[in-house]
Amino acid sequence: MKRRTCLLAALAAPLLARAHHGWSSFDQDRPVYLQGKVASVTWQNPHAEFMLELPPDYKLPADLAGRALPAQSAGVDGKALLAKAVAPTRKDRRWQIELAPLTRMQAWKVVPLQAGGNVGVLGFTFKEEKGEPIVRAEYLFVDGKVYGLRSSPV
């Protein structure tokens, strides 16, 4: 039995590694902003995530660059990210959004998202937007509140 467990673990490791994305997979020089409705939510570790459905005529909000952002313990220049933010070039209507680990979500006092809610996300896609439509969230905009997800609140 022990031998079978070790074999299964060895076979599953590459699949698990591929399923969890580190920061190096994402293009941190090209922030994107998405806003739409929450289609589904998975609120568990290694990080919370949700599916975001964009409207068919999605465009960046006109007030995006002027939005206020909270301070966080990591040195993130949120204002510069907002100023550089673009809409993704790919036309997928559904995007998987990777949030922070639950301990960080709790530190920011983020209430678990609910399907049907309207949210915005400033983050990063895979380099050259290749692969799956995934965004790693840097900031989360929910119900008039903004949460910085790279680190803890200051």
Backbone torsions as a table, in degrees:
resi	resn	phi	psi	omega
1	MET	NA	-43.2	-179.5
2	LYS	-61.1	-39.3	-179.5
3	ARG	-65.1	-40.8	179.1
4	ARG	-65.3	-41.3	178.8
5	THR	-61.6	-43.5	178.9
6	CYS	-63.4	-40.9	-179.9
7	LEU	-64.6	-44.8	178.7
8	LEU	-62.6	-41.1	178.4
9	ALA	-63.5	-41.1	179.6
10	ALA	-65.7	-37.9	178.9
11	LEU	-72.8	-32.7	-177.4
12	ALA	-80.8	-24.4	-174.8
13	ALA	-54.7	-48.0	179.2
14	PRO	-62.9	-34.4	179.2
15	LEU	-68.2	-41.3	178.8
16	LEU	-66.8	-40.0	179.3
17	ALA	-63.1	-38.8	-180.0
18	ARG	-70.6	-32.1	-177.9
19	ALA	-72.8	-26.8	179.7
20	HIS	-105.3	125.2	-172.9
21	HIS	-103.1	131.1	173.3
22	GLY	-85.2	170.5	-179.2
23	TRP	-60.9	-30.7	-174.9
24	SER	-65.2	-18.7	178.9
25	SER	-76.7	-15.5	-172.4
26	PHE	-104.7	147.1	-178.7
27	ASP	-84.7	93.6	-176.9
28	GLN	-78.7	-0.4	175.8
29	ASP	-93.2	-4.4	-175.7
30	ARG	-136.5	83.7	179.1
31	PRO	-70.6	143.3	176.3
32	VAL	-119.7	153.2	176.2
33	TYR	-124.8	129.7	177.7
34	LEU	-125.1	144.5	175.9
35	GLN	-144.2	132.8	-179.7
36	GLY	-177.6	-155.7	-177.6
37	LYS	-101.0	141.5	175.6
38	VAL	-73.4	122.2	179.5
39	ALA	-90.9	-41.0	178.7
40	SER	-157.9	159.6	-174.9
41	VAL	-135.9	138.9	170.0
42	THR	-123.7	106.6	-174.3
43	TRP	-105.0	77.7	-178.9
44	GLN	-154.8	165.8	177.4
45	ASN	-79.5	154.4	19.4
46	PRO	-76.5	-16.6	173.2
47	HIS	-160.2	151.8	174.6
48	ALA	-70.0	152.7	176.7
49	GLU	-153.7	161.3	176.8
50	PHE	-152.1	162.1	174.8
51	MET	-97.9	129.3	-179.7
52	LEU	-111.1	130.5	177.7
53	GLU	-106.7	120.7	179.9
54	LEU	-84.8	150.2	173.4
55	PRO	-69.1	156.3	-176.5
56	PRO	-61.3	-29.6	-177.3
57	ASP	-106.8	39.2	-172.7
58	TYR	-57.5	132.0	173.8
59	LYS	-139.9	155.9	176.4
60	LEU	-63.9	142.7	175.3
61	PRO	-64.9	141.2	-177.5
62	ALA	-63.6	-29.7	-176.4
63	ASP	-91.8	8.3	-171.6
64	LEU	-55.8	-50.6	-174.7
65	ALA	-63.0	-23.9	-177.8
66	GLY	-94.8	3.6	-177.6
67	ARG	-70.4	145.1	177.5
68	ALA	-81.1	142.6	179.2
69	LEU	-125.2	145.8	179.4
70	PRO	-77.6	153.5	175.1
71	ALA	-75.0	145.2	174.8
72	GLN	-134.5	162.2	-173.1
73	SER	-67.7	-26.6	176.2
74	ALA	-81.3	148.3	179.6
75	GLY	-77.1	82.9	179.8
76	VAL	-110.9	125.6	177.6
77	ASP	-89.0	80.9	-176.4
78	GLY	-61.2	-38.3	179.6
79	LYS	-61.5	-41.0	178.1
80	ALA	-65.7	-38.4	178.0
81	LEU	-63.6	-44.0	178.0
82	LEU	-61.6	-40.9	-178.7
83	ALA	-65.6	-31.9	-178.5
84	LYS	-91.5	-8.5	-172.0
85	ALA	-61.1	140.1	178.1
86	VAL	-129.6	164.4	169.4
87	ALA	-80.5	149.1	177.9
88	PRO	-62.7	151.8	178.8
89	THR	-80.9	-29.8	178.1
90	ARG	-72.8	154.5	-171.3
91	LYS	-103.5	20.2	178.1
92	ASP	-59.8	138.4	176.8
93	ARG	-88.1	-25.0	179.9
94	ARG	-114.1	130.7	-179.1
95	TRP	-127.5	137.7	172.6
96	GLN	-85.4	128.2	-179.2
97	ILE	-112.1	120.3	177.8
98	GLU	-94.8	122.1	179.4
99	LEU	-98.9	-163.7	-179.5
100	ALA	-86.2	169.2	172.6
101	PRO	-60.2	156.2	-175.9
102	LEU	-59.5	-34.0	179.1
103	THR	-61.9	-38.7	178.5
104	ARG	-73.0	-37.8	177.4
105	MET	-61.1	-38.7	178.2
106	GLN	-68.9	-37.8	178.3
107	ALA	-60.8	-36.3	178.1
108	TRP	-82.9	-5.8	-177.4
109	LYS	61.1	39.4	176.9
110	VAL	-77.9	122.8	175.9
111	VAL	-76.0	135.1	179.1
112	PRO	-50.3	133.3	-179.2
113	LEU	-66.9	155.4	179.3
114	GLN	-122.5	143.4	175.8
115	ALA	-56.1	137.7	180.0
116	GLY	96.0	-16.3	179.4
117	GLY	-70.9	152.8	178.6
118	ASN	-97.8	123.9	-178.8
119	VAL	-138.0	160.4	173.8
120	GLY	-124.3	152.9	-178.5
121	VAL	-140.4	129.2	170.1
122	LEU	-107.5	122.8	-176.8
123	GLY	-167.1	-153.7	-172.7
124	PHE	-133.5	139.4	175.2
125	THR	-96.0	173.5	172.8
126	PHE	-60.5	153.5	179.3
127	LYS	-54.9	132.6	-178.5
128	GLU	59.4	18.4	180.0
129	GLU	54.6	32.1	178.6
130	LYS	-82.9	156.2	177.4
131	GLY	82.7	-149.7	-176.4
132	GLU	-71.1	154.4	175.3
133	PRO	-79.1	88.5	-177.2
134	ILE	-126.3	139.6	173.1
135	VAL	-123.9	131.2	172.6
136	ARG	-92.8	115.7	-171.6
137	ALA	-75.0	133.2	172.3
138	GLU	-100.1	-41.7	176.8
139	TYR	-134.0	143.3	178.8
140	LEU	-120.4	129.6	-178.7
141	PHE	-111.8	114.5	-177.0
142	VAL	-139.6	125.3	173.8
143	ASP	48.8	45.8	177.8
144	GLY	79.2	1.1	178.5
145	LYS	-110.7	152.4	178.1
146	VAL	-126.8	136.5	180.0
147	TYR	-122.6	131.3	175.0
148	GLY	-90.5	124.7	-170.0
149	LEU	-106.7	-1.9	179.3
150	ARG	-70.2	-34.3	-176.6
151	SER	-150.9	-167.4	-178.1
152	SER	-80.9	158.6	175.9
153	PRO	-67.1	153.7	178.1
154	VAL	-94.1	NA	NA
